[in-house]
Amino acid sequence: MAPLSSPQKNNPKRQRLKQSIRSLIEFRGASELDQNQFQSTARKLYDGPAGAVLYLASKLSLHDPLVGRILKTRRFDVTEFRNILDIGAGAGQILGHLLRETHPEARLVACDLSHQMLKRARTRMGSPRPDYLSADLTCLPFQDESFDCVTCGWVLEYLKDPRHGLSEIYRVLQPGGSLFLMATEDRFSGMLNSATWKCRTYNRIELQQAFEETGLPWKEQHWFTPIHQFLKLGGIIVEATKPLEAVEELTADAVSTTTQS
């Protein structure tokens, strides 16, 4: 298990240098546009030619096979889940691995902001098993506690405030359910990714705090390979679990109500 991050004092000079580099490279729309405009930009990007080459790009960057290795080797074990939501299904980069690695009777729901990306995913998967639905991460059209697992790959970058999306994930997750999430980190490679895919980046410590504030503490950090971990490449890959306290509180309330009656 990779150690979880702990807050550290940042070197002021290093921080100023990083901010200067970010201002030159990173996509500025993440800070200059409001949330609706930001998401509209993302939808147009993925509906168009960039979305059409996303699957090939994920292969060339090795993200697709490396995500598959994490699931296949059960570093994040999806075999135990029966209701799985893949948020930002894109071209099916995670969904394809879920089809292969999950229980054959597990329910798979793929959602994405882009209708065109869902069409591409459906065609590429060639399977009737997943359900496909256009949805906004900040307003998921599902009942509370509908899923025991949520996967979310490189989607949170299209939210100005990650807590808006994480709160929705918390809502649709069952107590004890797991979240497997990947996000672009504010390192040089992440800044280049931001410029290419018109998204923002995240500071690892700040993102961990956002998770904690929304009730989804990190259980484990993953890395694609030991080399990625040593060089701090590959972005932020985390596993989080919705605490079981929600069930315990409901049980306590039920006992209290029964006693009073």
ABEGO torsion letter per residue (X at the ends): XBBBBBBBBBBAAAAAAAAAAAAAABBAAAAABBAAAAAAAAAAAAABAAAAAAAAAAAAAGAAAAAAAAAAAGABBAAABABBBBBGAEAGAAAAAAAAABBAABBBBBBBABAAAAAAAAAAAGBAABBBBBBBAABBBBBBGABABBBBBGAAAABABAAAAAAAAAAABBBGBBBBBBBBBBBAAAAAAAAAAGBBBBBAAAAAAAAAAAGBBBABBBBABAAAAAAGBGEBBBBBBBBAAAAAAAAAAAAAAAAAX
